[in-house]
Amino acid sequence: MRILTANILCAGLLLVGSLVAMPVQARDISCQMRYNLKGWSLFYQTARGTGVVTCDNGQSLRVSIETKGGGLTIGKSEITNGRGRFAGVRDIRDVLGAYATADVHAGVVKSSAAQVLVKGNVTLALAGTGRGWDLGIAFGKFVIKAD
């Protein structure tokens, strides 16, 4: 009987030890960004703005945004109350950094834009409406920094 009890106790300890040693899988969190962005382009493209990122786990972060790039592009534009949705985020700080961009754009007076950007495992889908005028094809980066 003692041997059976000792075997059961050892098996129980091994089971508990294996559960404790298992890595905890972090789950993705849902994050959104509200932003304003203003810029211009004449072969070189640049824009600056601000925003707030909020996540479903209660985290929030004020951010500054900067875009730079170049191509066959000309214009001046402003996006107000733009929206972004992030995927592949485990912590709010995962949204920070430089995203690669490729953009084909055309607009006069009031226009809308949608774009999907990638940075490693994190993707950012942007949508916004604004005013101005622009025409062209550009490549560059979209940088999000903590304020």
Backbone as JSON Lines, residues from 0, in Angstrom:
{"i":0,"aa":"M","n":[0.81,-1.18,0.0],"ca":[0.0,0.0,0.0],"c":[0.86,1.26,0.0]}
{"i":1,"aa":"R","n":[1.97,1.23,0.77],"ca":[2.87,2.39,0.82],"c":[3.49,2.66,-0.55]}
{"i":2,"aa":"I","n":[3.83,1.61,-1.29],"ca":[4.44,1.78,-2.6],"c":[3.42,2.41,-3.56]}
{"i":3,"aa":"L","n":[2.17,1.96,-3.51],"ca":[1.13,2.51,-4.37],"c":[0.89,3.99,-4.05]}
{"i":4,"aa":"T","n":[0.84,4.34,-2.78],"ca":[0.66,5.74,-2.37],"c":[1.84,6.58,-2.81]}
{"i":5,"aa":"A","n":[3.04,6.07,-2.67],"ca":[4.24,6.81,-3.09],"c":[4.23,7.02,-4.61]}
{"i":6,"aa":"N","n":[3.84,6.0,-5.38],"ca":[3.77,6.13,-6.84],"c":[2.72,7.16,-7.26]}
{"i":7,"aa":"I","n":[1.57,7.15,-6.6],"ca":[0.53,8.13,-6.92],"c":[1.02,9.54,-6.58]}
{"i":8,"aa":"L","n":[1.67,9.69,-5.43],"ca":[2.2,10.99,-5.02],"c":[3.26,11.48,-6.01]}
{"i":9,"aa":"C","n":[4.17,10.59,-6.46],"ca":[5.19,10.97,-7.44],"c":[4.55,11.37,-8.77]}
{"i":10,"aa":"A","n":[3.57,10.62,-9.2],"ca":[2.89,10.94,-10.46],"c":[2.2,12.3,-10.36]}
{"i":11,"aa":"G","n":[1.57,12.55,-9.22],"ca":[0.91,13.84,-9.0],"c":[1.92,14.98,-9.02]}
{"i":12,"aa":"L","n":[3.07,14.8,-8.37],"ca":[4.11,15.82,-8.35],"c":[4.68,16.07,-9.75]}
{"i":13,"aa":"L","n":[4.85,15.0,-10.52],"ca":[5.34,15.16,-11.9],"c":[4.34,15.93,-12.75]}
{"i":14,"aa":"L","n":[3.06,15.63,-12.57],"ca":[2.02,16.32,-13.33],"c":[1.99,17.81,-12.98]}
{"i":15,"aa":"V","n":[2.02,18.11,-11.68],"ca":[2.02,19.51,-11.25],"c":[3.28,20.2,-11.74]}
{"i":16,"aa":"G","n":[4.43,19.54,-11.65],"ca":[5.69,20.12,-12.11],"c":[5.68,20.4,-13.59]}
{"i":17,"aa":"S","n":[5.1,19.51,-14.38],"ca":[5.05,19.75,-15.83],"c":[4.11,20.88,-16.17]}
{"i":18,"aa":"L","n":[3.02,21.04,-15.43],"ca":[2.11,22.16,-15.68],"c":[2.76,23.5,-15.33]}
{"i":19,"aa":"V","n":[3.53,23.53,-14.24],"ca":[4.21,24.75,-13.84],"c":[5.3,25.11,-14.85]}
{"i":20,"aa":"A","n":[5.98,24.11,-15.39],"ca":[7.09,24.35,-16.31],"c":[6.63,24.7,-17.72]}
{"i":21,"aa":"M","n":[5.34,24.48,-18.03],"ca":[4.85,24.78,-19.38],"c":[4.87,26.28,-19.6]}
{"i":22,"aa":"P","n":[5.34,26.71,-20.77],"ca":[5.33,28.14,-21.04],"c":[3.9,28.66,-21.18]}
{"i":23,"aa":"V","n":[3.66,29.83,-20.67],"ca":[2.35,30.44,-20.77],"c":[2.26,31.13,-22.13]}
{"i":24,"aa":"Q","n":[1.25,30.8,-22.9],"ca":[1.06,31.4,-24.21],"c":[0.36,32.75,-24.02]}
{"i":25,"aa":"A","n":[1.02,33.81,-24.41],"ca":[0.4,35.13,-24.35],"c":[-0.62,35.24,-25.47]}
{"i":26,"aa":"R","n":[-1.75,35.81,-25.17],"ca":[-2.77,35.96,-26.2],"c":[-2.64,37.33,-26.85]}
{"i":27,"aa":"D","n":[-3.04,37.4,-28.09],"ca":[-3.06,38.69,-28.78],"c":[-4.13,39.57,-28.16]}
{"i":28,"aa":"I","n":[-3.86,40.85,-28.12],"ca":[-4.84,41.81,-27.64],"c":[-5.31,42.65,-28.82]}
{"i":29,"aa":"S","n":[-6.49,43.18,-28.69],"ca":[-7.06,44.01,-29.74],"c":[-6.75,45.47,-29.43]}
{"i":30,"aa":"C","n":[-6.09,46.17,-30.38],"ca":[-5.73,47.57,-30.19],"c":[-6.22,48.4,-31.37]}
{"i":31,"aa":"Q","n":[-6.61,49.63,-31.07],"ca":[-7.05,50.58,-32.07],"c":[-6.3,51.89,-31.9]}
{"i":32,"aa":"M","n":[-6.25,52.67,-32.95],"ca":[-5.61,53.98,-32.88],"c":[-6.53,55.01,-33.54]}
{"i":33,"aa":"R","n":[-6.68,56.14,-32.89],"ca":[-7.32,57.32,-33.46],"c":[-6.2,58.32,-33.72]}
{"i":34,"aa":"Y","n":[-6.2,58.96,-34.89],"ca":[-5.07,59.83,-35.22],"c":[-5.47,60.97,-36.14]}
{"i":35,"aa":"N","n":[-4.62,62.0,-36.15],"ca":[-4.69,63.12,-37.09],"c":[-3.32,63.2,-37.74]}
{"i":36,"aa":"L","n":[-3.29,63.48,-39.04],"ca":[-2.04,63.49,-39.8],"c":[-2.09,64.56,-40.88]}
{"i":37,"aa":"K","n":[-1.02,65.32,-41.02],"ca":[-0.97,66.41,-41.99],"c":[0.38,66.37,-42.7]}
{"i":38,"aa":"G","n":[0.38,66.53,-44.04],"ca":[1.66,66.49,-44.74],"c":[1.57,66.97,-46.18]}
{"i":39,"aa":"W","n":[2.69,66.83,-46.87],"ca":[2.82,67.27,-48.25],"c":[3.76,66.33,-49.0]}
{"i":40,"aa":"S","n":[3.77,66.45,-50.31],"ca":[4.7,65.67,-51.12],"c":[5.02,66.39,-52.42]}
{"i":41,"aa":"L","n":[6.25,66.3,-52.81],"ca":[6.75,66.74,-54.11],"c":[7.96,65.84,-54.37]}
{"i":42,"aa":"F","n":[7.73,64.69,-54.94],"ca":[8.69,63.59,-55.07],"c":[9.04,63.02,-53.69]}
{"i":43,"aa":"Y","n":[9.38,63.86,-52.74],"ca":[9.61,63.47,-51.35],"c":[8.27,63.63,-50.62]}
{"i":44,"aa":"Q","n":[7.92,62.65,-49.79],"ca":[6.64,62.69,-49.1],"c":[6.88,62.7,-47.6]}
{"i":45,"aa":"T","n":[6.22,63.59,-46.86],"ca":[6.37,63.64,-45.42],"c":[5.05,64.07,-44.77]}
{"i":46,"aa":"A","n":[4.8,63.57,-43.58],"ca":[3.62,63.96,-42.82],"c":[3.91,63.71,-41.35]}
{"i":47,"aa":"R","n":[3.26,64.49,-40.51],"ca":[3.38,64.34,-39.05],"c":[2.0,64.4,-38.43]}
{"i":48,"aa":"G","n":[1.89,63.75,-37.27],"ca":[0.61,63.77,-36.58],"c":[0.71,63.2,-35.18]}
{"i":49,"aa":"T","n":[-0.44,63.1,-34.55],"ca":[-0.54,62.54,-33.2],"c":[-1.7,61.58,-33.15]}
{"i":50,"aa":"G","n":[-1.7,60.75,-32.12],"ca":[-2.8,59.82,-31.95],"c":[-2.81,59.2,-30.57]}
{"i":51,"aa":"V","n":[-3.8,58.36,-30.34],"ca":[-3.93,57.62,-29.09],"c":[-4.23,56.17,-29.45]}
{"i":52,"aa":"V","n":[-3.46,55.25,-28.88],"ca":[-3.69,53.82,-29.06],"c":[-4.36,53.31,-27.79]}
{"i":53,"aa":"T","n":[-5.46,52.57,-27.95],"ca":[-6.14,51.94,-26.82],"c":[-6.32,50.45,-27.12]}
{"i":54,"aa":"C","n":[-6.17,49.65,-26.07],"ca":[-6.28,48.2,-26.23],"c":[-7.38,47.65,-25.33]}
{"i":55,"aa":"D","n":[-7.88,46.46,-25.67],"ca":[-8.97,45.85,-24.92],"c":[-8.55,45.38,-23.53]}
{"i":56,"aa":"N","n":[-7.25,45.39,-23.22],"ca":[-6.81,45.02,-21.88],"c":[-6.69,46.23,-20.96]}
{"i":57,"aa":"G","n":[-7.15,47.42,-21.42],"ca":[-7.14,48.62,-20.6],"c":[-5.95,49.53,-20.81]}
{"i":58,"aa":"Q","n":[-4.93,49.09,-21.55],"ca":[-3.76,49.92,-21.8],"c":[-4.09,51.01,-22.81]}
{"i":59,"aa":"S","n":[-3.47,52.19,-22.64],"ca":[-3.57,53.24,-23.64],"c":[-2.25,53.99,-23.69]}
{"i":60,"aa":"L","n":[-1.98,54.61,-24.84],"ca":[-0.69,55.24,-25.07],"c":[-0.87,56.38,-26.08]}
{"i":61,"aa":"R","n":[-0.4,57.58,-25.69],"ca":[-0.36,58.7,-26.63],"c":[0.85,58.51,-27.53]}
{"i":62,"aa":"V","n":[0.66,58.74,-28.84],"ca":[1.74,58.5,-29.8],"c":[1.9,59.68,-30.73]}
{"i":63,"aa":"S","n":[3.1,59.79,-31.3],"ca":[3.35,60.71,-32.4],"c":[3.6,59.86,-33.64]}
{"i":64,"aa":"I","n":[3.22,60.4,-34.79],"ca":[3.3,59.66,-36.05],"c":[4.1,60.49,-37.03]}
{"i":65,"aa":"E","n":[4.95,59.8,-37.79],"ca":[5.72,60.47,-38.83],"c":[5.79,59.54,-40.03]}
{"i":66,"aa":"T","n":[5.55,60.07,-41.21],"ca":[5.7,59.29,-42.43],"c":[6.72,59.97,-43.32]}
{"i":67,"aa":"K","n":[7.52,59.15,-43.96],"ca":[8.5,59.65,-44.92],"c":[8.6,58.67,-46.07]}
{"i":68,"aa":"G","n":[8.81,59.2,-47.25],"ca":[8.94,58.33,-48.39],"c":[9.22,59.15,-49.64]}
{"i":69,"aa":"G","n":[9.1,58.5,-50.76],"ca":[9.35,59.17,-52.01],"c":[8.81,58.39,-53.17]}
{"i":70,"aa":"G","n":[8.79,59.02,-54.3],"ca":[8.29,58.4,-55.51],"c":[7.8,59.45,-56.47]}
{"i":71,"aa":"L","n":[6.9,59.08,-57.33],"ca":[6.28,60.02,-58.26],"c":[5.02,60.53,-57.59]}
{"i":72,"aa":"T","n":[5.17,61.55,-56.77],"ca":[4.06,62.01,-55.97],"c":[4.08,63.53,-55.8]}
{"i":73,"aa":"I","n":[2.89,64.12,-55.71],"ca":[2.75,65.55,-55.49],"c":[1.44,65.78,-54.75]}
{"i":74,"aa":"G","n":[1.44,66.71,-53.79],"ca":[0.19,67.03,-53.12],"c":[0.35,67.56,-51.72]}
{"i":75,"aa":"K","n":[-0.79,67.83,-51.1],"ca":[-0.88,68.33,-49.74],"c":[-2.16,67.76,-49.17]}
{"i":76,"aa":"S","n":[-2.1,67.16,-47.97],"ca":[-3.3,66.54,-47.43],"c":[-3.31,66.58,-45.91]}
{"i":77,"aa":"E","n":[-4.52,66.37,-45.37],"ca":[-4.72,66.34,-43.93],"c":[-5.78,65.3,-43.62]}
{"i":78,"aa":"I","n":[-5.49,64.39,-42.71],"ca":[-6.46,63.39,-42.27],"c":[-6.85,63.74,-40.85]}
{"i":79,"aa":"T","n":[-8.15,63.85,-40.6],"ca":[-8.64,64.13,-39.25],"c":[-9.49,62.96,-38.78]}
{"i":80,"aa":"N","n":[-9.3,62.6,-37.53],"ca":[-10.03,61.5,-36.91],"c":[-9.88,60.2,-37.69]}
{"i":81,"aa":"G","n":[-8.65,59.91,-38.11],"ca":[-8.37,58.63,-38.77],"c":[-8.44,57.49,-37.78]}
{"i":82,"aa":"R","n":[-8.63,56.3,-38.27],"ca":[-8.72,55.11,-37.42],"c":[-7.77,54.04,-37.9]}
{"i":83,"aa":"G","n":[-7.17,53.36,-36.95],"ca":[-6.3,52.24,-37.26],"c":[-6.63,51.05,-36.38]}
{"i":84,"aa":"R","n":[-6.48,49.86,-36.94],"ca":[-6.67,48.61,-36.18],"c":[-5.4,47.79,-36.29]}
{"i":85,"aa":"F","n":[-4.9,47.34,-35.15],"ca":[-3.7,46.54,-35.1],"c":[-4.06,45.06,-34.95]}
{"i":86,"aa":"A","n":[-3.21,44.19,-35.51],"ca":[-3.33,42.74,-35.32],"c":[-1.93,42.22,-34.99]}
{"i":87,"aa":"G","n":[-1.88,41.12,-34.24],"ca":[-0.6,40.52,-33.87],"c":[0.07,41.2,-32.69]}
{"i":88,"aa":"V","n":[-0.7,41.9,-31.85],"ca":[-0.15,42.64,-30.72],"c":[-0.3,41.83,-29.44]}
{"i":89,"aa":"R","n":[0.79,41.69,-28.67],"ca":[0.76,41.02,-27.38],"c":[0.84,42.02,-26.23]}
{"i":90,"aa":"D","n":[1.46,43.19,-26.49],"ca":[1.59,44.26,-25.52],"c":[1.48,45.58,-26.29]}
{"i":91,"aa":"I","n":[0.94,46.6,-25.66],"ca":[0.72,47.86,-26.36],"c":[1.99,48.42,-26.98]}
{"i":92,"aa":"R","n":[3.15,48.15,-26.4],"ca":[4.4,48.67,-26.94],"c":[4.79,47.99,-28.25]}
{"i":93,"aa":"D","n":[4.13,46.88,-28.59],"ca":[4.37,46.22,-29.88],"c":[3.95,47.1,-31.06]}
{"i":94,"aa":"V","n":[3.07,48.07,-30.83],"ca":[2.59,48.92,-31.92],"c":[3.64,49.96,-32.32]}
{"i":95,"aa":"L","n":[4.61,50.23,-31.46],"ca":[5.63,51.24,-31.73],"c":[6.63,50.73,-32.75]}
{"i":96,"aa":"G","n":[7.17,51.64,-33.56],"ca":[8.2,51.29,-34.53],"c":[7.85,51.73,-35.93]}
{"i":97,"aa":"A","n":[8.64,51.24,-36.88],"ca":[8.51,51.64,-38.29],"c":[7.81,50.56,-39.11]}
{"i":98,"aa":"Y","n":[6.79,50.94,-39.82],"ca":[6.03,50.07,-40.71],"c":[6.39,50.41,-42.15]}
{"i":99,"aa":"A","n":[6.53,49.41,-42.99],"ca":[6.81,49.62,-44.41],"c":[5.52,50.06,-45.1]}
{"i":100,"aa":"T","n":[5.65,51.01,-46.05],"ca":[4.48,51.49,-46.78],"c":[4.7,51.45,-48.28]}
{"i":101,"aa":"A","n":[3.63,51.23,-48.99],"ca":[3.57,51.38,-50.44],"c":[2.2,51.97,-50.71]}
{"i":102,"aa":"D","n":[2.15,53.04,-51.45],"ca":[0.93,53.82,-51.54],"c":[0.69,54.33,-52.96]}
{"i":103,"aa":"V","n":[-0.52,54.12,-53.44],"ca":[-0.98,54.73,-54.69],"c":[-2.14,55.61,-54.27]}
{"i":104,"aa":"H","n":[-2.07,56.9,-54.58],"ca":[-3.09,57.81,-54.08],"c":[-3.49,58.86,-55.12]}
{"i":105,"aa":"A","n":[-4.76,59.26,-55.0],"ca":[-5.29,60.33,-55.84],"c":[-6.5,60.9,-55.12]}
{"i":106,"aa":"G","n":[-6.54,62.21,-55.0],"ca":[-7.68,62.83,-54.33],"c":[-7.7,64.32,-54.55]}
{"i":107,"aa":"V","n":[-8.9,64.9,-54.54],"ca":[-9.08,66.34,-54.68],"c":[-10.12,66.78,-53.66]}
{"i":108,"aa":"V","n":[-9.86,67.83,-52.94],"ca":[-10.7,68.45,-51.93],"c":[-10.97,67.47,-50.79]}
{"i":109,"aa":"K","n":[-12.01,66.66,-50.86],"ca":[-12.27,65.66,-49.82],"c":[-11.93,64.29,-50.39]}
{"i":110,"aa":"S","n":[-11.15,63.56,-49.62],"ca":[-10.79,62.23,-50.1],"c":[-10.73,61.27,-48.93]}
{"i":111,"aa":"S","n":[-10.7,59.99,-49.23],"ca":[-10.56,58.98,-48.19],"c":[-9.42,58.06,-48.58]}
{"i":112,"aa":"A","n":[-8.84,57.44,-47.56],"ca":[-7.7,56.56,-47.81],"c":[-7.8,55.32,-46.93]}
{"i":113,"aa":"A","n":[-7.3,54.22,-47.43],"ca":[-7.2,52.98,-46.66],"c":[-5.87,52.34,-47.02]}
{"i":114,"aa":"Q","n":[-5.21,51.78,-46.02],"ca":[-3.88,51.24,-46.24],"c":[-3.61,50.17,-45.18]}
{"i":115,"aa":"V","n":[-2.88,49.12,-45.54],"ca":[-2.45,48.1,-44.59],"c":[-0.93,48.14,-44.54]}
{"i":116,"aa":"L","n":[-0.4,48.28,-43.32],"ca":[1.04,48.38,-43.09],"c":[1.52,47.18,-42.29]}
{"i":117,"aa":"V","n":[2.79,46.8,-42.46],"ca":[3.34,45.63,-41.79],"c":[4.65,45.97,-41.1]}
{"i":118,"aa":"K","n":[4.79,45.44,-39.86],"ca":[6.03,45.55,-39.1],"c":[6.22,44.22,-38.38]}
{"i":119,"aa":"G","n":[7.03,43.33,-38.93],"ca":[7.2,42.01,-38.33],"c":[5.88,41.26,-38.3]}
{"i":120,"aa":"N","n":[5.46,40.83,-37.09],"ca":[4.19,40.11,-36.93],"c":[3.0,41.04,-36.75]}
{"i":121,"aa":"V","n":[3.25,42.32,-36.6],"ca":[2.18,43.29,-36.34],"c":[1.73,43.92,-37.65]}
{"i":122,"aa":"T","n":[0.41,43.97,-37.85],"ca":[-0.14,44.68,-39.01],"c":[-1.02,45.82,-38.51]}
{"i":123,"aa":"L","n":[-1.1,46.84,-39.32],"ca":[-1.9,48.02,-39.0],"c":[-2.75,48.37,-40.22]}
{"i":124,"aa":"A","n":[-4.06,48.33,-40.06],"ca":[-4.98,48.73,-41.12],"c":[-5.46,50.14,-40.82]}
{"i":125,"aa":"L","n":[-5.17,51.08,-41.72],"ca":[-5.53,52.49,-41.54],"c":[-6.69,52.86,-42.44]}
{"i":126,"aa":"A","n":[-7.56,53.71,-41.93],"ca":[-8.65,54.27,-42.73],"c":[-8.89,55.68,-42.23]}
{"i":127,"aa":"G","n":[-9.11,56.59,-43.16],"ca":[-9.36,57.96,-42.75],"c":[-9.9,58.79,-43.88]}
{"i":128,"aa":"T","n":[-10.49,59.9,-43.51],"ca":[-10.96,60.87,-44.49],"c":[-10.28,62.18,-44.22]}
{"i":129,"aa":"G","n":[-10.16,62.97,-45.23],"ca":[-9.48,64.23,-45.05],"c":[-9.75,65.19,-46.19]}
{"i":130,"aa":"R","n":[-8.88,66.18,-46.28],"ca":[-9.01,67.17,-47.33],"c":[-7.64,67.48,-47.89]}
{"i":131,"aa":"G","n":[-7.64,68.07,-49.05],"ca":[-6.4,68.39,-49.73],"c":[-6.44,67.84,-51.14]}
{"i":132,"aa":"W","n":[-5.27,67.7,-51.72],"ca":[-5.17,67.12,-53.06],"c":[-3.85,66.36,-53.14]}
{"i":133,"aa":"D","n":[-3.87,65.27,-53.84],"ca":[-2.66,64.47,-54.0],"c":[-2.79,63.54,-55.18]}
{"i":134,"aa":"L","n":[-1.64,63.17,-55.73],"ca":[-1.59,62.28,-56.87],"c":[-0.22,61.62,-56.88]}
{"i":135,"aa":"G","n":[-0.18,60.3,-57.02],"ca":[1.12,59.67,-57.17],"c":[1.23,58.27,-56.64]}
{"i":136,"aa":"I","n":[2.48,57.8,-56.68],"ca":[2.9,56.49,-56.17],"c":[4.09,56.75,-55.27]}
{"i":137,"aa":"A","n":[4.05,56.21,-54.04],"ca":[5.16,56.46,-53.11],"c":[5.46,55.21,-52.29]}
{"i":138,"aa":"F","n":[6.69,55.12,-51.84],"ca":[7.16,54.05,-50.95],"c":[7.85,54.72,-49.78]}
{"i":139,"aa":"G","n":[7.78,54.11,-48.61],"ca":[8.45,54.72,-47.47],"c":[8.17,53.99,-46.18]}
{"i":140,"aa":"K","n":[8.09,54.78,-45.09],"ca":[7.83,54.19,-43.79],"c":[6.87,55.07,-42.99]}
{"i":141,"aa":"F","n":[6.15,54.43,-42.1],"ca":[5.17,55.04,-41.2],"c":[5.67,54.71,-39.81]}
{"i":142,"aa":"V","n":[6.09,55.73,-39.05],"ca":[6.73,55.5,-37.75],"c":[5.8,55.95,-36.62]}
{"i":143,"aa":"I","n":[5.61,55.08,-35.64],"ca":[4.82,55.4,-34.45],"c":[5.77,55.41,-33.25]}
{"i":144,"aa":"K","n":[5.78,56.53,-32.51],"ca":[6.63,56.69,-31.31],"c":[5.74,57.05,-30.11]}
{"i":145,"aa":"A","n":[6.16,56.62,-28.93],"ca":[5.45,57.0,-27.71],"c":[5.71,58.47,-27.43]}
{"i":146,"aa":"D","n":[4.67,59.19,-27.03],"ca":[4.82,60.61,-26.67],"c":[5.31,60.75,-25.24]}
